[in-house]
Amino acid sequence: MSTDNKLYLFQYKDGYRFNSDSLILYDFISKFNIKGKVLDIGSGCGILGLLLKRNFPAIDLTQVDVQTSHVFLNKKSAAKNHLETEILELDITEANFEKKFDIVLSNPPFYNEGSQKSKNIALKISRYANTLPFDELCKSVSSLIAPRGSFIFCYDAKQIDMLLATLLNFKFKVNDIRFVHTKKTKDASLVLIHAKKSSKSLCKIVSPLFMDSSEMNEIYNKTQTQSQLCQHC
């Protein structure tokens, strides 16, 4: 790990770049009992899994992404920060691991068909839900997760009805849920969900997070990420 404790992340100048969603999701995940085998789906440059590995070094981390360019960036970022992780180029809907995972996390593509699409193929894959529909993601997670394992992710808040119905269909119970607002006067734009397989716990509705709050500043300070932009790396 770098001595200044910053997490250095390689990203393409003209490709998909992580945003505050990943930092917010990391903060949400870090509140839970993070241990055991962890799977990061759609890892991109590696931000989510590498933040966890930096701050919870005992975890056994596996990161997967369907794009060759992202796998390259993830490996480069892991090496730069001296963090141990298994990084695979893999379509999660075709995954077949021998082991089961205690925690599965993802910041999946969730923009719908009505959104204005980018002409950049890499951006399309990273952003739009038709490249990884939520029901297919849930089906894959259900087959890969250990009994009572945790599935933690973020998604478009406006699709909460679909999320809850799909999770229930695959026998996931929502244990914790938190909505994110750009400001107090705005509707929620993002939802953070912690679901567990076959859990019987009641759902906890966590107080909302506002992007213009001191709590958000604390998240930036805690995560300490720094982008390393490159044309081709």
Backbone as a ProteinNet text record, in pm:
[ID]
protein_1_A
[PRIMARY]
MSTDNKLYLFQYKDGYRFNSDSLILYDFISKFNIKGKVLDIGSGCGILGLLLKRNFPAIDLTQVDVQTSHVFLNKKSAAKNHLETEILELDITEANFEKKFDIVLSNPPFYNEGSQKSKNIALKISRYANTLPFDELCKSVSSLIAPRGSFIFCYDAKQIDMLLATLLNFKFKVNDIRFVHTKKTKDASLVLIHAKKSSKSLCKIVSPLFMDSSEMNEIYNKTQTQSQLCQHC
[TERTIARY]
84.3	0	88.1	42.3	118.1	124.7	236.9	256.3	160.5	109.5	16.5	-126.9	-147.9	-276.7	-379.2	-339.1	-429.4	-442.6	-559.3	-579.3	-567.6	-463.5	-440	-511.2	-589.5	-673.6	-650.8	-612.8	-590.7	-722.8	-743.2	-863.7	-828.1	-905.6	-883.3	-944.4	-875.2	-926.6	-1058.3	-1073.1	-1193	-1285.2	-1269.9	-1352.7	-1438.3	-1498.9	-1582.2	-1494	-1538.6	-1465.9	-1560.2	-1506.9	-1589.9	-1634.5	-1747.1	-1797.7	-1828.9	-1898.9	-1926.5	-2012.2	-2086.9	-2167.8	-2081.1	-1962.4	-1873.7	-1825.6	-1797.4	-1751	-1863.3	-1982.8	-2099.4	-2129.4	-2122.6	-2148.6	-2042.5	-1916.3	-1811.1	-1840.8	-1877.3	-1906.5	-2020.2	-2122.3	-2236.4	-2190.1	-2111	-2061.5	-1974.7	-1893	-1795.3	-1860.5	-1990.2	-2060.6	-2094.8	-2083.8	-2121.7	-2000.1	-2025.6	-1920.4	-1848	-1742.2	-1673.7	-1563.3	-1586.3	-1487.2	-1517.8	-1423.9	-1444.6	-1417.8	-1487.4	-1469.5	-1562	-1502.5	-1576.7	-1564.2	-1677.9	-1681.7	-1730.6	-1650.8	-1682.4	-1719.3	-1848.9	-1898.3	-1899.9	-1841	-1832.1	-1734.1	-1613.2	-1517.8	-1459.9	-1469.8	-1416	-1266.8	-1224.8	-1082.6	-1044.3	-1142.3	-1114.4	-1151	-1208.1	-1224.7	-1293.4	-1406.5	-1485.7	-1412.3	-1369.4	-1299.9	-1166.5	-1094.4	-962.5	-973.2	-1076.2	-1099.2	-1122.4	-1201.2	-1227.3	-1100.3	-1022.7	-899.1	-799.4	-795.1	-704.6	-742.1	-870.6	-915.1	-960.1	-982.4	-1014.8	-922.4	-793.8	-694.1	-711.7	-787	-802	-899.2	-976	-1073.4	-1002.7	-1069.8	-1024.7	-1103	-1039	-1108.7	-1095.3	-1210.1	-1214.8	-1289.5	-1233.7	-1297.1	-1316.3	-1434.1	-1462.5	-1520.4	-1485.1	-1542.2	-1543.7	-1643.6	-1659.7	-1570.7	-1516.7	-1438.5	-1288	-1218.5	-1074	-1001.8	-1044	-979.1	-992.8	-1107.3	-1128	-1044.6	-1034.8	-953	-807.1	-759.7	-623.8	-603.4	-700.1	-691.2	-695.2	-783.1	-796.3	-665	-601.9	-475.3	-366.6	-366.1	-267.7	-287.5	-413.9	-444.8	-408	-437.5	-404.3	-252.9	-178.7	-32.8	24.3	-29.6	17.4	2	-106.8	-135.7	-91	-26.7	24.6	-86.5	-200.4	-314.4	-339.6	-358.9	-376.1	-522.8	-549.8	-685.1	-678.4	-774.4	-786.2	-875.4	-825.1	-897.7	-923	-1049.8	-1086.7	-1168.5	-1140.9	-1226.9	-1337.5	-1459.7	-1566	-1703.3	-1791.1	-1933	-1996.4	-2043.9	-2092.3	-2209.6	-2284.4	-2398.1	-2351.1	-2221	-2164.9	-2064.5	-2058	-1958.1	-1988.8	-1881.6	-1894.4	-1776.8	-1790.4	-1685.4	-1705	-1595.1	-1604.4	-1643	-1598.4	-1628.1	-1754.5	-1812.5	-1924.4	-1872.2	-1936	-1889.7	-1975.2	-1907.1	-1977.3	-2040.8	-1975.8	-2026.3	-2010.6	-2119	-2113.9	-2152.9	-2071.2	-2100.9	-2094.2	-2170.7	-2172.7	-2226.9	-2166.3	-2221.2	-2256.5	-2372.8	-2403.3	-2454.2	-2458.2	-2518.1	-2668.7	-2723.1	-2867	-2944.9	-2881	-2957.6	-3050.9	-3171.2	-3269.1	-3262.4	-3346.9	-3345	-3377.5	-3452	-3492.4	-3381.3	-3270.5	-3159.9	-3085.3	-3025.1	-2944.5	-2817.6	-2798.2	-2687.5	-2560.9	-2448.7	-2319.6	-2287.1	-2210.5	-2165.4	-2041.6	-1983.6	-1867.1	-1912	-1867.3	-1912	-1881.1	-1761.5	-1723.6	-1815.6	-1853.4	-1944.5	-2083	-2128.4	-2259.4	-2265.4	-2160.8	-2157.2	-2156.8	-2086.4	-2072.2	-2196.5	-2277.7	-2385.6	-2526.9	-2552.7	-2692.1	-2734.7	-2852.2	-2900.3	-2922.1	-2943.7	-2967.1	-2841.9	-2724.2	-2602.3	-2592.4	-2660.7	-2669.5	-2799.8	-2912.1	-3040.9	-3035.7	-3109	-3099.5	-3143.9	-3241.9	-3285.3	-3174.9	-3096.9	-2985.9	-2873.1	-2850.6	-2751.2	-2791.9	-2918.3	-2968.6	-2959.1	-2992.5	-2985.9	-2842.7	-2747.3	-2606.5	-2559.7	-2593.1	-2552.4	-2610.6	-2736.3	-2803.1	-2730	-2670.3	-2600.2	-2457.4	-2405	-2265.5	-2248.6	-2355.6	-2345.4	-2362.3	-2292.9	-2302.7	-2435.5	-2481.2	-2602.7	-2591	-2693.2	-2696.6	-2591.1	-2538.5	-2441.9	-2507.2	-2426.2	-2475.8	-2454.7	-2557.3	-2551.1	-2572.4	-2469.4	-2473.1	-2446.7	-2536.7	-2525.7	-2597	-2576.8	-2651	-2726	-2829.7	-2910.9	-2990.8	-3052.5	-3140.4	-3258.7	-3274.9	-3380.1	-3520.2	-3539	-3671.7	-3716.9	-3625.7	-3660.8	-3673.6	-3700.2	-3705.3	-3808.8	-3923.3	-4025.6	-3975.9	-3907.2	-3851.3	-3743.2	-3657.8	-3549.7	-3603.2	-3700.1	-3754.4	-3824.8	-3900.1	-3971.1	-3872.6	-3767.6	-3668.3	-3589.9	-3548.8	-3476.9	-3561.6	-3687.8	-3778.3	-3793.9	-3798.9	-3813.4	-3696	-3577.4	-3458.7	-3426.9	-3527.1	-3519	-3414.7	-3398.3	-3316.8	-3408.7	-3366.4	-3441.1	-3359.9	-3422.7	-3353.4	-3339	-3215	-3187.4	-3166.7	-3103.1	-3073.7	-3093.9	-3150.5	-3172.4	-3150.4	-3083.1	-3057.1	-3072.9	-3141.6	-3161.5	-3064.4	-3019.3	-2922.8	-2987.9	-2975.3	-3032.5	-2920.9	-2930.2	-2830.6	-2839.3	-2961.1	-2983.5	-3118.8	-3147	-3269.2	-3396.4	-3389.1	-3508.7	-3531.2	-3443.4	-3453.7	-3496.5	-3565	-3601.7	-3475.8	-3488.1	-3375.1	-3333.9	-3203.7	-3152.2	-3087.9	-3043.3	-2971.1	-3022.9	-3023.9	-3059.5	-2948.2	-2914.6	-2814.9	-2888	-2859.6	-2933	-2837.4	-2863.4	-2793.9	-2898.1	-2887.2	-2981.9	-2907.2	-2979.2	-2917.4	-3002.5	-2935.9	-3004.4	-3080.7	-3210	-3296.8	-3291.8	-3274.3	-3271	-3412.5	-3423.7	-3553.7	-3553.7	-3446.9	-3437.3	-3533.5	-3578.3	-3660.3	-3572.3	-3632.8	-3558.1	-3535.7	-3410.6	-3376.1	-3367.4	-3445.8	-3439.9	-3342.8	-3223.8	-3120	-3152.3	-3114.8	-3139.4	-3076.3	-3138.4	-3088.9	-2954.1	-2884.8	-2758.4	-2780.7	-2736.6	-2746.5	-2607	-2596.9	-2467.3	-2399.2	-2478.8	-2421	-2399.3	-2383.5	-2371	-2227.7	-2205	-2072.8	-2039.8	-2143.3	-2119.6	-2055.3	-2098.3	-2039.6	-1893.5	-1863.4	-1723.7	-1639.4	-1698.6	-1628.7	-1600.4	-1694	-1674.6	-1557.5	-1550.9	-1437.7	-1305.8	-1305.8	-1184	-1142	-1241.4	-1213.9	-1163	-1218.6	-1182.9	-1047	-1014.4	-881	-840.6	-918.9	-885.8	-822	-736.2	-673.5	-664.7	-725.8	-725.6	-592.2	-550.4	-433.3	-482.6	-509.4	-566.8	-460	-497.7	-404.6	-480.3	-411.3	-472.9	-489.1	-380.5	-384.1	-325	-266	-201.9	-93.8
-119.2	0	124.6	227.6	352.4	409.1	469.6	517.8	630.6	705.4	813.3	763.4	633.4	566.6	606.3	680.5	708.1	582.8	569.5	459.6	517.4	476.2	526.1	436	497.5	422	469.9	377.9	412.1	413.4	517.9	532	591.1	554.8	610.2	749.3	837.4	973	974.9	883.8	883.2	764.4	701.7	586.3	611.7	504.5	515.6	545	640.3	673	658.8	615.3	601.5	739.4	741.5	867.6	848	941.9	938.2	817.9	758.2	640	530.6	509.2	403.3	433.6	560.2	599.6	586	625.2	613.5	467.2	383.7	240.6	179	215.6	164.6	199.9	324.6	367.8	285.5	258.6	176.5	34.6	-24.4	-160.7	-170.4	-68.8	-73	-75.4	-46.4	-47.2	-188.4	-285.2	-422.5	-506.7	-630.5	-721	-776.5	-708.8	-744.1	-846	-968.3	-1073.6	-1187.5	-1278.1	-1396.4	-1371.7	-1448.7	-1442.6	-1335.2	-1239.3	-1125.2	-1124	-1108.8	-1100.4	-962.6	-894.7	-761.7	-777.6	-759.3	-779.7	-647.5	-648.3	-526.4	-430.6	-478.5	-407.5	-280.9	-266	-146.5	-132.1	-13.8	8.5	-55.6	-110.1	-182	-109.3	10.2	98.5	34.1	-31.3	-80	-190.4	-292.1	-402.8	-362.5	-274.9	-234.1	-146.9	-63.5	12.1	-83.5	-187.3	-285.1	-360.6	-399.8	-474.9	-388.5	-259.3	-168.2	-158.4	-146.2	-120	-244.6	-354.5	-483.9	-589.1	-583.9	-665.9	-816.5	-861.8	-1006.3	-1071.1	-991.7	-1051.2	-1122.2	-1224	-1296.8	-1238.3	-1152.2	-1072.2	-1129	-1137.6	-1172.2	-1060.8	-1012	-906	-952.3	-925.6	-968.5	-853	-849.3	-751.8	-814.4	-779.2	-837.2	-769.4	-651.3	-575.3	-592.7	-630.3	-650.4	-524.8	-409.7	-283.7	-255.6	-290.8	-268.5	-365.2	-489	-586.8	-540.5	-485	-432.2	-319.4	-225.7	-114.6	-164.6	-261.3	-316.7	-378.3	-455.8	-519.1	-414.1	-310.9	-204.7	-128.1	-103.4	-32.7	-117.1	-247.5	-337	-342.3	-350	-355.5	-224.9	-113.6	17.7	32.3	-21.9	-8.3	-128.9	-226.1	-346.5	-419.9	-438.9	-506.2	-639.1	-743.7	-877.4	-904.4	-937.9	-969.5	-1058.6	-1147.8	-1226.9	-1148.4	-1116.1	-1032.6	-1113.8	-1128.3	-1214.6	-1139.7	-1167.2	-1118.8	-1222.2	-1182.5	-1281.8	-1218.2	-1282.5	-1247.4	-1318.6	-1242.6	-1302	-1397.6	-1378.8	-1467.9	-1606.2	-1616.5	-1744.9	-1798.6	-1736.1	-1771.9	-1906.8	-1977.7	-2107.4	-2125	-2071.6	-2081.3	-2206.8	-2265.6	-2380	-2333.9	-2215.1	-2163.4	-2079.4	-2062.3	-1971.9	-1847.7	-1734.3	-1607.9	-1561.5	-1510.9	-1459.7	-1323.6	-1244.2	-1111.3	-1091.7	-1050.8	-1013.2	-867.3	-788.2	-645.2	-602	-497	-451.3	-309.5	-234	-106.3	-129.4	-191.6	-239.5	-127.9	-152.8	-55.5	-48.5	73.6	80.7	187.2	256.8	351.4	273.4	326	253.1	292.7	227.6	247.7	391	462.7	598.2	699.8	660.7	753.3	779	895	926.5	842.8	762.7	668.8	727.3	683.4	723.1	637.3	691.9	616.4	534.1	558.6	484.1	347	238.8	104.3	70.6	105.9	77	147.6	271.3	345.5	282.2	235.2	169.8	47.4	-34.9	-156.6	-123	-15.6	21.9	87.6	151.8	236	181.4	103.1	73.2	-66.9	-72.3	-194.7	-309.3	-278.5	-388.4	-473.9	-422.9	-503.8	-603.8	-577.6	-670.4	-642.7	-696	-675	-722.2	-653	-682.4	-824.5	-877	-1013.9	-1114.6	-1087.8	-1177.2	-1165.4	-1043.3	-1023.3	-1098.6	-1084.3	-1152.5	-1304.2	-1354	-1498.8	-1548	-1474.4	-1512.8	-1506.8	-1397.1	-1381.1	-1492.6	-1527.2	-1631.9	-1765.5	-1792.3	-1919.6	-1917	-1797.4	-1784.3	-1754.9	-1715.3	-1667.9	-1781.7	-1770.6	-1870	-1854.3	-1959.8	-1947	-1829.7	-1746.5	-1624	-1521.3	-1536.4	-1439.6	-1306.5	-1201	-1065.5	-1022.1	-962	-901.2	-751.4	-671.7	-527.7	-452.2	-357.7	-290	-155.2	-76.3	48.3	43	127.5	125.8	255.3	274.9	389.6	382.2	483.5	482.2	472.5	522.7	522.1	381.7	286	148.2	57.7	117.3	41.8	-69.9	-49.1	-152.8	-276.8	-257.1	-368.6	-440.3	-363.8	-422.5	-514.2	-463.9	-541.7	-668	-656.4	-772.1	-877.3	-833.4	-926.7	-995.4	-919.1	-978.7	-1084.3	-1053.9	-1148.9	-1275.6	-1258.1	-1372.2	-1468.8	-1414.9	-1499.7	-1527.3	-1507.4	-1541.7	-1460.2	-1334.4	-1239.8	-1153.4	-1128.5	-1041.7	-914.7	-798.9	-672.2	-646.7	-633.5	-608.9	-461	-390.5	-248.4	-176.8	-56.6	22.5	169.9	239.2	381.4	457.2	568.6	650.6	768	803.9	912.6	1024.1	1148.8	1266.1	1364.9	1432.9	1535.8	1649.9	1680.6	1779.3	1751.7	1816.2	1787.7	1817.5	1910.2	1949.1	1862	1765	1680.7	1538.7	1473.7	1333.6	1246.6	1128.8	1036	997.6	993.9	955.8	816.7	773	647.4	572.6	440.5	360.1	258.6	241.2	144.4	31.3	-91.7	-205.9	-314.6	-362.1	-478.1	-587.4	-691.8	-804	-930.6	-1021.3	-1147.3	-1263.1	-1370.1	-1488.4	-1556.5	-1575.4	-1647.8	-1591.4	-1462.6	-1398.3	-1379	-1372.5	-1347.6	-1214.6	-1138.8	-1010.1	-908	-816.5	-706	-604.5	-526.9	-430	-301	-253.8	-127	-18.2	88.4	202.1	303.7	310.6	399.3	543.5	638.2	778.9	816.6	905.7	938.5	1008.1	995	1065	1178.9	1297.4	1413.6	1446.8	1462	1482.5	1612.8	1710.3	1840.3	1852.5	1739.7	1738.5	1718.6	1741.8	1717.4	1568.2	1483.6	1338.9	1299.6	1361.8	1331.4	1374.3	1486.6	1530.5	1430.4	1371.9	1271	1146	1111.6	995.7	1018.8	1139.3	1172.7	1163.8	1214.5	1213.6	1072.1	988.9	852.4	764.5	782.8	694.8	730.2	859.4	902.5	836.2	858.3	803.1	910.5	866.6	960.5	895.5	959.2	906.1	927.9	828.3	837.5	823.5	937.2	935.2	902.5	821.2	783.2	760.1	771.2	753	604.9	529.9	387.4	304.3	371.5	305.5	208.5
0	0	0	-66.9	-67.7	72.9	106.3	242.7	278.5	179.2	211	227.1	207.8	223.3	117.7	15.7	-95.3	-181	-243.5	-337.6	-477.8	-550.2	-685.2	-785.8	-872.7	-965.3	-1107.9	-1195.2	-1335	-1410.9	-1490.7	-1571.4	-1707.5	-1808.4	-1941.7	-1952.4	-2021.7	-2039.5	-2115.1	-2211.3	-2294.7	-2266.5	-2151.4	-2117.8	-1994.5	-1943.7	-1823.9	-1702.6	-1621.3	-1498.1	-1379.3	-1268.1	-1148.8	-1101	-1030.2	-974.2	-826.3	-768.2	-624	-583.4	-677.7	-644.9	-582.8	-640.5	-590	-448.7	-421.4	-288.5	-185.7	-225.4	-136.5	-107.8	-211.4	-192.9	-102.2	-122.4	-34.1	111.4	137.2	273.8	333.8	254.4	298.6	332.2	243.7	264	388.7	410.4	519.9	658.1	665.5	793.6	839.7	749.9	781.8	821.6	857.6	902.4	779.9	737.2	613.1	641.6	597.5	615.7	519.1	507.2	424.6	277	192.4	47.5	-10.8	-81.2	-135.6	-287.8	-357.1	-502.3	-544.5	-626.1	-679.3	-827.1	-859.5	-996.3	-1072	-1192.3	-1271.3	-1208.1	-1184.9	-1099.1	-1162.2	-1295.1	-1358.9	-1331.8	-1287.9	-1256.1	-1123.2	-1051.3	-927	-799.8	-811	-696.1	-576.3	-596.6	-484.1	-407.8	-481.9	-417	-357	-426.4	-375.9	-251.9	-243.4	-119.9	-2.6	-26.7	79.2	116.9	17.3	45.7	121.1	87.1	158.4	306	333.8	470.1	546.6	475	537.9	474.4	504.1	433	447.5	545.4	565.6	466.7	391.8	300.4	185.1	131.5	12.9	-104.5	-182.6	-283	-424.2	-493.3	-635.1	-707.7	-818.4	-896.4	-1040.4	-1095.6	-1232.8	-1312.9	-1439.9	-1532.1	-1670.9	-1749.3	-1882.3	-1986.7	-1954.4	-2051.4	-2028.6	-2135.7	-2129.5	-2080	-2128.6	-2091.2	-1942.7	-1883.4	-1740.9	-1657.5	-1701.9	-1630.9	-1627.8	-1738.2	-1745.5	-1644.3	-1639.6	-1544.6	-1400.7	-1374.8	-1239.6	-1193.9	-1280.6	-1246.1	-1222.2	-1305.1	-1292.3	-1160.9	-1125.2	-1000.4	-879.2	-885.4	-774	-752.2	-862.5	-852	-796.9	-842.2	-796.8	-645.3	-591.4	-448.6	-366.4	-432.9	-365.1	-289.9	-359.8	-299.6	-371.6	-293.3	-349.5	-382.1	-506.9	-550.6	-674	-688.9	-811.5	-907.7	-1025.8	-1121.8	-1248.3	-1286	-1397.1	-1501.9	-1629	-1736.7	-1754.3	-1720.1	-1707.8	-1719.2	-1793.6	-1795.5	-1676.4	-1580.1	-1454.9	-1476.7	-1584.7	-1612.4	-1658.8	-1689.9	-1732.4	-1630.4	-1514.2	-1413.3	-1349.7	-1316.5	-1250.1	-1155	-1035.5	-935.2	-850.2	-807.6	-716.4	-576.5	-539.8	-405.8	-406	-286.5	-266	-193.7	-219.4	-164.3	-46.5	56.1	174.2	147.3	63	27.4	-122.8	-187.4	-328.6	-337.2	-404.7	-416.2	-561.4	-593.5	-731.6	-742.4	-832.4	-877.6	-1024	-1049.9	-1185	-1276.3	-1406.3	-1498	-1473.1	-1461.1	-1430.2	-1506.2	-1600.1	-1680.8	-1773.1	-1794.7	-1875.3	-2021.9	-2101.4	-2246.4	-2286	-2201.2	-2234.5	-2217.9	-2154.5	-2132.3	-2263.1	-2272.1	-2389.4	-2386.6	-2488.2	-2488.9	-2549.9	-2496.9	-2550.6	-2673	-2765.8	-2882.1	-2847.4	-2731	-2685.3	-2632.8	-2696.9	-2661.4	-2516.2	-2470.1	-2331.1	-2233.1	-2265	-2178.4	-2178.2	-2293	-2301.9	-2210.7	-2217.5	-2136.1	-1987.5	-1951.7	-1810.9	-1753.9	-1838.7	-1788.3	-1804.6	-1910.2	-1944.3	-1902.3	-1839.8	-1776	-1873.2	-2000.5	-2094.5	-2115.4	-2076.3	-2085.1	-1969.7	-1859.3	-1746.5	-1672.2	-1723.2	-1656.5	-1510.9	-1424.1	-1281.3	-1247.9	-1320.4	-1291	-1323.5	-1428.3	-1461.1	-1358.4	-1312.5	-1206.2	-1080.7	-1040.7	-920.5	-933.6	-1049	-1072.5	-1055.5	-1109.8	-1098.3	-954	-885.2	-745.1	-659.7	-685.4	-608.3	-617.6	-734.1	-752.5	-697.4	-672.6	-630.4	-481.6	-416	-278.5	-178.3	-66.3	40.7	115.1	185.9	266.6	364.2	369	451.4	408.5	288	237.7	206.6	197.3	174.5	29.6	-28.7	-161	-139.3	-169.9	-140.8	-270.5	-302.7	-432	-427.9	-533	-550.2	-682.6	-691.8	-814.4	-822.9	-936.9	-958.5	-861.8	-777.8	-675.7	-735.1	-855.8	-918.6	-956.3	-950.7	-987.6	-864.9	-749.9	-623.7	-625.8	-691.7	-695.9	-768.7	-880.1	-955.4	-874.6	-806.4	-728	-618.2	-542.9	-431.4	-480.4	-590	-644.4	-694.8	-761.3	-815.8	-705.3	-605	-491.8	-422.8	-400.5	-335.7	-420.1	-551.3	-642	-630.4	-599.3	-583.8	-437.3	-351.9	-209.7	-133	-173.7	-98.5	-13.3	110.9	201.2	222.8	200.8	221.9	371.7	417.7	559.3	589.6	494	512.6	379.9	388.4	267.7	300.3	208.6	229.9	97.9	103.3	-15.6	-15.2	-135.7	-153.1	-234.2	-184	-249	-280.8	-394.4	-424.6	-324	-277.2	-171.8	-106.7	6	81.5	4.1	-88.3	-164.2	-288	-311.8	-430.8	-394.4	-488.2	-470.2	-468.9	-412.8	-408.9	-551	-575.5	-706.9	-705.2	-588	-574.4	-452	-460.7	-344.1	-318.1	-191.2	-145.9	-75.8	-114.1	-59.6	-10.8	109.8	165.9	182.2	101.1	106.4	145.8	211.7	252	202.1	167.9	118.3	231.6	212.8	307.2	448.9	461.7	593.4	646.9	779.2	842.3	917	902.9	973	914.2	999.2	952.6	880.6	792.8	713.4	792.5	791	854.5	747.6	763.3	672.4	732.4	674.8	726.9	689.2	773.8	744.4	610.9	533.7	399.7	400.9	288.6	269.6	170.3	205.5	116.7	64.2	-67.2	-131.4	-91.1	-48.4	-11	139.6	208	353.9	399.7	528.1	586.4	586.3	592.1	587.8	455.2	345.7	215.7	212.9	272.5	281	359.3	464.1	542.9	459.7	372	284.5	190	131.3	44.4	121.3	243	324.4	364.3	388	431.7	317	198.5	87.4	26.2	18.6	-26.8	-158.6	-263.5	-395.7	-482.7	-572.8	-666	-803	-903.6	-1038.9	-1107.3	-1184.7	-1268.9	-1412.9	-1478.5	-1612	-1715.3	-1813.5	-1917.9	-2049.5	-2158.5	-2289	-2320.2	-2302.2	-2329.4	-2215.4	-2114.3	-2000.8	-2050.5
[MASK]
+++++++++++++++++++++++++++++++++++++++++++++++++++++++++++++++++++++++++++++++++++++++++++++++++++++++++++++++++++++++++++++++++++++++++++++++++++++++++++++++++++++++++++++++++++++++++++++++++++++++++++++++++++++++++++++++++++++++++

